[in-house]
Amino acid sequence: FKKKRKKYLYWSAILLAIIFLLRPPNILIGVFFLFFAESFSHFLLTFKQFKKEIFMCGILFLITISPQFIFYYLQTGHFFIWSYGNETFNFNDPQFMNVLFSYRKGLFIYAPLILLSLLGFYYLFKKNKFQFCVMLLFLSISTYIISSWWCWSYGGCLGQRSFVDYSSIFVLLITFLFLSIKKNYLKVLFFSIAPFFIIYSMVLSYQFQHWIVSWDEMNQKKYWAVFMKTDPEYEGLTSSKGLFSGTEPYQPVSLKASNNQFLSAEYGDAKMILANRNISRGWETFNLINLKGNKIALKADNGNYFSARLDEGNIIKYSPNELKQWETFEMINFGDKIALKAYNNKFVSLNGDKLYANSECLSGPEFFFKLAYK
């Protein structure tokens, strides 16, 4: 728009065509071209001046994308193939709040610097209202399309990968934000806050790579349970299907038996609680639920409760998903150790690597170390 050279216009048409072939919705970047016109009158003047060239750009665009559709026709007999099967856009039900603010994949939750960058609109509004409107229109339409995809979480990824292509736009907004800051102490504050966003992003990346943050199953409880945590004991925790279910507060613990092994609710038909793990992970983590009268319940990774099966020789399993009398225990504290008394008024005791509610008194096998997550 400044140098008004024809070759730039032609190259723009070719690049736009390539962008369309790579990811069709990104053709919206064509709207952002108006941003560089600086005013609507300047855009109209340029459009009138280059009518023929713009027509040629349309021809170049079609020529560039045509091989893809020719290949489609030669292979299938159709010029256009929807390669996503039954997957489609739900334009009548865009998931704006989920895409932007949800703990599952919210853009502003997992990339809060982008939320801060929106303050750059203030500078843009004061500097050039036309550019402000173009930028706002471009991001609004893009967010609408992204939010309308049937799978708004976009599968296995950290945060909203659908906005990665827009990184340069948000960098531009951050630049505008910095330019709007006139006082030196505010600039110092700006650069003081920035490292925290960087550290937060690095921790999230580490968590994602080590299964501390689930790829597509995060919620509010899971997010705060592992917030900024990097210890190995948190690995796999948020992949739990039932540990974070229910309305009770989340209070994760691990229990180490007298054989120095962690209790584990390993998946299997027997649903046994076994003291056979030397490392605490998801199966070795339980939600400790406080009940009335110094009673507790322990919820395992699959959402079932510890239960003293009085009809199966008093063995401890994690079979029921309802909290009843057999699923309640009295927890007795002895410093850094605890003992558990079952509904039959007998202590839970270790026998081999299995647990039974059959002990009348307290000795070594009846004690457990309770390790609370911090």
DARABEL-V846276 format. One line per field, one symbol per residue. ss: DSSP state (H for helix, E for strand, C for the rest). psi: psi as a letter, one per 40 degrees, with the letter a starting at -180 (. if undefined). burial: I if it has 16 or more other C-alpha atoms within 10 Angstrom, else O. A space follows every 50 residues. Layout:
# DARABEL-V846276
ss: ???
psi: ???
burial: ???
This chain:
# DARABEL-V846276
ss: CCCCCHHHHHHHHHHHHHHHHHCHHHHHHHHHHHHHHCCHHHHHHHHHHC HHHHHHHHHHHHHHHHHHHHHHHHHHCCCCCCCCCCCCECCCCCCHHHHH HCCCCCHHHHCHHHHHHCCHHHHHHHHCHHHHHHHHHHHHHHHHHHHHEC CCCCCCCCCCHHHHHHHHHHHHHHHHHHHHCCCHHHHHHHHHHHHHHHHH HHHHHHHHHCCCCCCCCCCHHHHHHCCCCCCHHHCCHHHCCCCCCCCCCC CEEEEECCCCCEEECCCCCCCECEEEECCCCCCCCEEEEECCCCEEEEEC CCCCECEEECCCCCEEECCCCCCCHHHCEEEEEECCEEEEECCCCCEEEE ECCEEEEEECCCCHHHCEEEEECC
psi: eddfhdddddddddddddddddgddeeedddedddedeiddddddddddf ddddddddddddddeddddddddddeeidhhheebehaigeeghgddddd eiedfhdedegddddddeeedddddddhddddddddddddddddddeeid geefagihageeedeedddddddddddddehdhdddddddeddddddddd dddddddddefdhidffiaddddddehfheideehedeehdedeiieiih ghiihhieefiihhghhiddfihigeheihaddehihhhhaiffiiihhi deeiihhhgeefffihifdieihadeeiihhhhgbeiiihhidefiihih hbeihigehdihadeeiihhhih.
burial: IOOOOOOOIIOIIIOIIIIIIOOOOOIIIOOIOIIOIIIOOOIOOOOOOI OOOIOOIOOIIOOIIOOOOOOOOOOOOOOOOOOOOOOOIOOOOIIIOIII OIIIIIIIIIIOIIOOIOIIIOIIOOOOOIIIOIIOOIIOOIIIIIIIII OIIIOOOIIIOIOOOOOOOIOOIIOIIIOIOOOOOOOOOOOOOOOOOOOI IOIIOIIIOIIIIIIIIIIOIIIOIIOIIOOOIIIIIIIIOIIIIOOOOI IIIIIIIIIOIIIIIIOOOOIIIIIIIOOIIIIIIIIIIIOOOOIIIIII IIIIIIIIIIOOOIIIIIIIIOOOOIIIIIIOOOOOIIIIIIIOOIIIII OOIIIIIIIOOOOOIIIIIIIOOO
